[in-house]
């Protein structure tokens, strides 16, 4: 099994919301998205600006403009 196959398998099997909840606690659900305080900012945001969209298995941090999948988050 090469790197690409392993990466594909991880992305299929691992739920991004479960991983983010493990690191940041429960997020606030707004529609289909869950919002958290940004883990990438010095200190923490006053208002949640880190969004997770479980249906697409992606995250986006609006305060730092970072985004990606569960592998990039970890």
C-alpha distances in whole Angstrom, upper triangle without the diagonal:
4,7,8,6,7,10,11,10,13,15,15,16,18,22,23,27,26,24,27,30,28,29,32,34,35,35,38,37,39,38,34,34,34,35,35,37,35,33,32,36,38,40,39,41,44,42,39,37,34,32,29,29,27,27,25,23,25,27,30,32,36,37,35,33,30,27,24,21,20,18,21,23,22
4,6,5,6,9,10,11,13,15,16,17,18,22,22,26,26,24,26,29,28,28,31,33,34,34,37,37,38,38,34,33,33,34,34,35,33,31,30,34,36,38,38,39,42,41,37,36,32,31,28,28,26,27,24,22,23,26,28,30,34,35,32,31,27,25,22,19,19,16,19,21,20
4,5,5,6,9,10,11,12,14,15,16,19,20,23,23,21,23,26,25,25,28,30,31,31,34,34,35,35,31,30,30,31,31,32,29,27,27,30,33,34,34,35,39,37,34,32,28,28,25,25,24,24,22,20,20,22,25,27,30,31,28,27,23,21,18,16,16,13,15,18,17
4,5,5,6,9,10,11,12,14,15,18,19,22,23,21,23,26,25,26,28,30,31,31,33,32,33,33,29,28,29,30,30,31,29,27,27,30,33,35,34,35,38,37,33,31,27,26,24,23,22,22,19,18,18,21,23,26,29,30,28,26,23,20,17,15,15,12,15,18,17
4,5,5,6,9,10,11,12,14,17,18,22,22,21,23,26,25,26,29,30,31,31,33,32,34,33,29,28,29,30,31,32,30,29,29,32,35,36,35,36,39,38,34,32,29,27,24,24,22,22,19,18,19,22,25,27,31,32,30,28,25,22,18,16,16,14,16,19,18
4,5,5,6,9,10,11,12,15,16,20,19,18,21,23,22,23,26,27,28,28,31,31,32,32,28,27,27,29,28,30,28,26,26,30,33,34,33,34,37,36,32,31,27,26,23,23,21,21,19,17,18,21,24,26,29,31,29,27,24,21,17,14,13,11,14,17,15
4,5,5,6,9,10,11,13,14,18,18,16,18,21,20,21,23,25,26,26,29,28,29,29,25,24,24,26,26,27,25,23,23,27,30,31,30,31,34,33,29,27,24,22,20,19,18,18,16,14,15,17,20,22,26,27,25,23,20,17,14,11,10,8,11,14,13
4,6,5,6,9,10,13,14,17,18,17,19,22,22,22,25,26,26,26,28,27,28,28,24,23,24,26,26,28,26,25,25,29,32,33,32,32,35,33,30,28,24,22,19,18,17,17,14,13,14,17,20,23,26,28,26,24,21,18,14,11,11,10,13,15,15
4,5,5,6,8,12,14,17,16,16,19,21,20,22,24,25,25,26,28,27,29,28,24,24,24,26,26,29,27,26,26,30,33,34,32,33,36,34,30,29,25,23,20,19,17,17,16,13,16,19,22,25,28,30,28,27,23,20,16,13,12,11,15,16,16
4,5,5,6,9,11,14,13,12,15,17,17,18,20,22,22,23,25,25,27,26,23,22,21,23,23,25,24,22,23,27,29,30,29,30,32,31,27,26,22,21,17,17,15,16,14,12,14,16,19,22,25,27,25,24,21,18,14,11,9,8,12,13,12
4,6,6,8,9,12,13,12,14,17,17,18,20,21,21,21,23,22,24,23,19,19,19,21,21,24,22,21,22,25,28,29,27,28,31,29,25,24,20,18,15,14,12,13,11,8,10,13,17,19,23,25,23,22,18,15,11,8,7,8,11,12,12
4,6,8,10,13,13,13,16,18,18,20,22,22,22,22,24,23,24,23,19,19,20,22,23,26,25,24,25,28,31,32,30,31,33,31,27,26,22,20,16,15,12,12,11,9,12,16,19,22,25,28,26,25,22,18,15,11,10,11,14,15,15
4,7,10,12,11,12,15,16,16,18,20,21,20,21,24,22,24,24,20,20,20,22,23,25,25,23,25,28,31,31,30,30,33,31,27,26,22,20,17,16,13,14,13,11,14,17,20,23,26,28,27,26,23,19,16,12,11,12,15,15,15
4,6,9,8,8,11,13,12,14,17,17,17,18,21,20,22,22,18,17,17,19,19,22,21,20,21,25,27,28,26,27,29,27,23,23,19,17,14,14,11,13,12,9,12,14,17,20,23,25,24,23,20,17,14,10,8,9,13,12,12
4,6,5,7,9,10,11,13,15,15,14,14,17,16,18,18,15,14,13,16,16,19,19,18,20,23,26,26,24,24,26,24,20,20,16,14,11,11,7,10,10,7,10,12,15,18,21,23,23,22,19,16,13,10,8,11,13,12,12
4,5,5,6,8,10,11,12,13,13,12,15,14,17,17,14,12,11,13,13,16,15,15,16,20,23,23,20,21,23,21,17,17,13,11,8,8,7,10,9,6,7,8,12,14,17,19,19,18,15,12,10,7,5,9,10,9,10
4,5,5,6,8,10,10,10,9,9,12,11,14,14,12,10,8,10,11,14,14,14,17,19,22,22,19,19,21,19,15,15,12,10,7,8,6,10,11,8,9,9,12,14,17,19,19,19,16,14,13,10,9,12,13,11,12
4,6,5,6,9,10,10,9,11,14,14,17,18,15,13,11,13,13,16,16,15,18,21,23,23,20,21,23,21,18,18,15,13,10,12,9,13,14,11,12,12,16,17,20,22,22,22,19,17,15,13,10,13,15,12,12
4,5,5,7,9,10,11,12,15,16,19,20,17,15,13,14,13,15,14,13,15,19,21,20,19,20,22,21,17,17,14,13,11,13,11,14,14,11,11,11,14,16,19,20,20,20,17,15,13,11,7,10,12,9,8
4,5,5,6,7,8,9,12,13,16,18,15,13,10,10,9,11,11,10,13,15,18,17,15,16,18,17,13,14,10,10,8,11,11,14,14,11,11,9,12,12,16,17,17,17,14,13,12,11,8,11,12,8,9
4,5,5,4,5,7,11,12,15,17,15,13,10,11,9,11,12,12,15,17,19,18,16,17,18,17,14,15,12,12,10,13,12,16,16,13,14,12,15,15,18,19,19,20,18,16,16,14,12,15,15,12,12
4,6,6,8,11,14,16,19,21,19,17,14,14,12,14,14,12,16,18,20,18,17,18,20,19,17,18,15,15,13,16,15,18,19,15,16,15,17,17,20,21,21,22,19,18,17,15,12,14,15,12,11
4,6,9,11,15,17,20,22,20,17,14,13,11,11,11,9,12,14,16,15,13,15,18,17,15,16,13,14,13,16,16,19,19,16,15,14,15,15,18,18,18,19,17,16,16,15,12,14,14,10,9
4,7,8,11,14,17,19,18,15,11,10,7,8,9,8,11,13,15,13,11,12,14,14,11,13,10,12,12,15,15,19,19,16,15,13,14,13,16,16,17,18,16,16,17,16,14,16,16,12,12
4,6,10,13,16,18,17,15,11,11,8,10,12,11,15,16,18,16,13,15,16,15,12,14,12,13,13,16,15,19,20,17,17,15,17,16,19,19,20,21,19,19,19,18,16,18,18,15,15
4,7,9,13,15,14,12,9,9,8,10,13,13,17,18,20,18,15,15,16,14,12,14,12,12,11,14,13,17,18,16,16,15,16,16,18,19,21,21,20,19,19,18,16,19,20,16,17
4,6,9,12,12,9,5,5,5,8,11,12,16,17,19,17,14,13,14,12,9,11,9,9,9,11,12,15,17,15,14,12,14,13,15,16,18,19,18,17,18,17,16,19,19,15,17
4,6,10,10,8,5,5,7,10,13,15,18,19,21,19,16,14,14,11,9,11,10,9,10,12,13,16,17,17,16,14,15,15,15,17,19,20,19,18,19,19,19,22,22,18,20
4,6,7,6,4,6,9,13,15,17,20,21,24,22,19,17,17,14,11,12,12,9,9,10,11,13,15,15,15,14,15,15,16,18,21,20,20,18,19,19,19,22,22,19,21
4,6,5,6,7,11,14,16,19,21,22,25,24,20,18,17,14,11,12,12,10,10,10,12,13,15,16,15,14,14,15,15,18,20,20,20,18,19,20,20,24,23,21,23
4,6,8,10,14,17,19,22,23,24,28,27,23,21,21,17,15,15,14,11,11,10,11,12,14,15,15,15,15,17,17,20,22,21,21,19,20,20,20,24,24,22,25
4,7,10,14,17,18,21,22,24,27,27,23,21,22,18,15,15,14,10,9,7,8,8,10,12,12,12,14,16,17,20,22,20,20,17,17,16,17,21,21,19,22
4,7,10,13,15,17,19,20,23,23,19,18,19,15,12,11,10,6,6,5,7,9,10,11,10,9,10,12,13,16,18,17,16,14,15,14,15,19,18,16,19
4,7,10,12,14,16,18,21,20,17,15,16,13,9,10,8,6,5,7,8,11,12,12,11,9,11,12,13,15,17,17,16,14,15,15,14,18,18,15,17
4,7,9,12,14,15,18,17,13,11,12,9,6,7,5,5,6,9,11,14,15,14,12,10,10,9,11,12,14,15,14,13,15,15,15,19,18,15,17
4,6,8,11,12,15,13,10,9,10,8,5,6,5,6,8,12,13,17,17,15,14,10,10,9,11,11,13,14,14,14,15,16,15,18,17,13,15
4,6,9,9,11,10,6,5,7,6,4,6,6,9,11,15,17,20,20,18,16,12,11,9,10,10,12,13,13,14,16,17,17,19,17,14,16
4,5,6,9,9,6,6,9,9,7,6,5,9,11,15,17,20,19,17,15,11,10,7,8,7,8,11,10,11,14,15,15,17,15,12,14
4,6,8,8,7,8,12,12,10,10,8,11,13,16,18,21,20,18,15,12,11,9,11,10,10,12,11,12,14,15,14,15,13,10,11
4,7,9,8,9,13,14,12,10,9,12,14,18,19,23,21,19,16,12,11,8,10,9,7,10,8,11,13,15,15,15,12,10,12
4,6,6,7,11,12,11,10,10,14,16,20,22,25,24,22,18,15,13,9,10,7,7,11,11,13,16,18,18,19,16,14,15
4,6,8,12,14,14,13,14,17,20,23,25,29,27,25,22,18,17,13,14,11,10,14,14,17,20,22,21,22,19,16,17
4,7,9,12,13,13,14,17,20,23,25,29,28,26,23,19,18,14,15,12,13,16,16,19,21,23,22,23,20,18,18
4,6,9,9,10,11,14,17,20,22,26,25,23,21,17,16,12,13,10,12,15,15,17,20,21,20,22,20,16,18
4,5,6,7,9,13,16,19,22,25,24,23,20,16,14,11,11,8,11,14,15,17,20,21,21,23,20,17,19
4,7,9,11,14,18,21,23,26,26,25,22,19,17,14,13,11,14,17,18,20,23,24,24,26,24,21,23
4,6,9,12,15,18,20,23,23,22,20,16,15,12,11,10,13,15,17,18,21,22,22,25,23,20,22
4,6,8,11,14,17,20,20,19,16,13,11,9,9,9,12,14,14,15,17,19,19,21,20,16,19
4,6,10,13,16,18,18,17,14,11,8,6,5,6,9,10,11,12,15,17,17,20,17,15,18
4,7,10,13,16,15,14,11,7,6,4,6,8,9,9,9,9,12,13,14,16,14,11,14
4,7,10,12,12,11,9,6,5,6,8,10,12,11,11,9,11,12,13,16,14,12,15
4,6,9,9,7,6,4,7,9,11,14,14,13,12,9,10,9,10,13,13,11,14
4,6,6,6,6,6,8,11,13,16,17,15,14,11,11,10,11,15,14,13,16
4,5,5,7,8,12,14,17,20,20,18,17,13,12,10,10,14,15,13,16
4,6,8,11,13,17,19,22,22,20,18,15,13,12,13,16,17,16,19
4,6,9,11,15,17,20,20,18,16,12,10,9,11,14,14,14,17
4,7,11,14,17,20,19,17,15,11,9,6,7,10,11,11,13
4,7,10,13,16,15,13,11,7,5,5,7,10,9,9,12
4,7,10,12,12,10,8,5,6,6,8,11,9,8,11
4,6,9,9,7,6,4,7,9,11,13,11,10,13
4,6,6,5,5,6,9,12,13,15,12,10,14
4,6,5,7,9,12,15,17,19,16,14,18
4,6,8,11,14,17,18,20,17,15,18
4,5,9,12,16,17,18,14,13,16
4,7,10,14,16,17,13,13,16
4,7,11,12,13,10,9,13
4,7,10,11,8,8,12
4,7,8,6,7,10
4,6,5,6,9
4,5,5,6
4,5,5
4,6
4
